[in-house]
Amino acid sequence: MKEYEVIHEIINQCPLNHSRDQFFDEIECEDPETYVREKFQGREYTCEKIKQKDGSMVFEVYVSGLHQRYTFTEI
């Protein structure tokens, strides 16, 4: 299995509050896309995958009115 550093951001949509919650974690998984899909299994969501030039993968997730971003960087 591969190891990833994951940055999970919950982006505040409120126009007067642009702060965001950020969580950092190290995980082991075979595929980041499967990890995100399993995390939101059974819930209605949309997800956009973006591959960065440095090789990291960013998933823009919209679920329950929240915008969340997951950035996976292989360790």
N, C-alpha and C positions, 0 to 999 in steps of 0.2 A: 504494500500500500504506500501511497505517496503522502508526504506531510505538507501541510499548508498553514501559512499564517492567514487568519481570516479577520478582516475588519468589517464589523457589522455596524452600519449607521442607520439610525432612524431619523429621517429628515422631517423637521417641523414645517408644516404647510402654512402655519399662521403668518400672515404678512408682517406682523409687528414683532415676531420672535423667530429669528433665523438660526437659533442655536440648534444643535443636533446632539443626540445621544450616540456615543461611540463605544463599541465593545471590541476588545482584542482577544483572540483565542488562537491556539494551535490545535489542529485536528489532523487525523489520518483518514483518508478516504481515497477511493479509486477515481472518482469523477465528481468534481464540484457541482456540475449541473444536476446530477442525481441527488447529491446532498441537499441542494436547494429545493428540488422537487419533493423529496421526502419530508422536508421541514414543513412544507405547506400542504401536504397530502390531506385531502378531504375538505379543503377550503378553496373558495373561488379567488383566483389571483391572476395577474398578468406578470410576465417576466421577459426582460430583454437582456440578452447576453452580449457583452462587449469584450473583445480581446484587445488588450493593450500592447503597445510596441515592446514593452519590457517582458511580455509573456504572461503577465497577470490577467486574471479573468474577473470582470465586473458584471454583477447581476443586478439590474434595476428591477425591484419587485414592488408591485402595488397590490396591497391586500387590506381589506377592511378599512379603506379610506386612508391608509398610511403608505408613505413612500419609504421603502427600505432599500439600502444598498449593501451588497455583500461583495467584498474584494478578496480574491484568493490569490496568494503569492506562494509559489512552491518554495519550500525550504531546502 
